[in-house]
Amino acid sequence: MNRPYSVAFYFWCNLTFFFALLWFLNLFVHNSIGLDRERVIDGQVVTRHYRLRWPGNGSVQLGMMQHRYPNYIEPLVPVDLAQGLLEPRLLGNPTSIWNRIGIWRISETYWHQELQSWSSEFWWGIPAWVPILLAGWGWRRSVS
């Protein structure tokens, strides 16, 4: 095996293991990785949380949530790496057969009582085993 195939092999092998571990943990807890952004828009601080998350309902979801803070006194951090590990599950409320098999599309805007402001969320979800399958396919292609 020459060097480029070796690097690709280890990359796909580790990615497959990473996704398999998060899929297993998805049965018990909520995990997420991503980044947060804060900025001032129309006199209010807007925070956006971009995440790849395993919420504990059998899916892996990619999306964002946004909150507006009218009275924000903390110093702004324009970009911040974020993660949430081993948190309580976010089961959601399955409303269709698609949700039960792990396919989600969440788009909602709601009044956040604690912040006294509007918040919104947008998520796309697929079954948590699909990234394992895709990474395994990359692993297989790297050795052939």
Residue pairs with C-beta under 8 A, 6 or more apart in sequence:
1 9
1 143
5 142
5 143
8 138
8 142
9 139
9 142
9 143
11 142
12 135
12 136
12 138
12 139
12 141
12 142
13 139
15 135
15 138
15 139
16 132
16 135
16 136
16 138
16 139
18 135
19 128
19 131
19 132
19 135
20 132
22 31
22 54
22 60
22 128
23 54
23 60
23 128
23 129
23 131
23 132
25 31
25 54
25 86
26 54
26 55
26 56
26 57
26 58
26 59
26 60
26 128
27 56
27 58
28 56
28 89
29 56
29 85
29 86
29 87
29 88
29 89
30 53
30 54
30 55
30 56
30 84
30 87
30 88
30 89
30 90
31 53
31 54
31 83
31 84
31 85
31 86
31 87
32 51
32 52
32 53
32 54
32 55
32 82
32 83
32 84
32 87
33 51
33 52
33 53
33 82
33 83
34 49
34 50
34 51
34 52
34 53
34 81
34 82
34 83
35 50
35 79
35 80
35 81
35 82
36 47
36 48
36 49
36 50
36 77
36 79
36 80
36 81
36 82
37 47
37 48
37 50
37 78
37 79
37 80
38 45
38 46
38 47
38 48
38 76
38 77
38 78
38 80
39 45
39 46
39 76
39 78
40 46
40 76
41 68
44 68
44 69
44 70
44 72
44 117
45 68
45 69
45 72
45 76
46 66
46 67
46 68
46 69
47 66
47 67
47 69
48 64
48 65
48 66
49 64
49 65
49 66
49 82
50 63
50 64
51 61
51 62
51 63
51 64
51 65
51 82
52 60
52 61
52 62
53 60
53 61
53 62
53 63
53 84
53 90
54 60
54 61
54 128
55 61
55 89
55 90
55 91
55 92
56 88
56 89
56 90
56 91
57 89
57 90
57 91
57 92
57 94
57 99
57 102
57 104
58 101
58 102
58 127
58 128
59 102
59 103
59 104
59 125
59 126
59 127
59 128
60 125
60 126
60 127
60 128
60 130
60 131
61 104
61 106
61 123
61 124
61 125
62 123
62 124
62 125
63 106
63 121
63 122
63 123
63 124
64 121
64 122
64 123
65 119
65 120
65 121
65 122
66 119
66 120
66 121
67 112
67 115
67 117
67 119
68 115
68 117
68 118
68 119
69 115
69 117
70 115
70 116
70 117
92 99
92 104
92 106
94 100
98 104
101 127
102 125
102 126
102 127
102 128
103 125
103 126
103 127
104 123
104 124
104 125
105 123
105 124
105 125
106 121
106 122
106 123
106 125
107 121
107 122
107 123
108 120
108 121
109 118
109 119
109 120
110 118
110 119
110 120
111 117
111 118
111 119
112 118
112 119
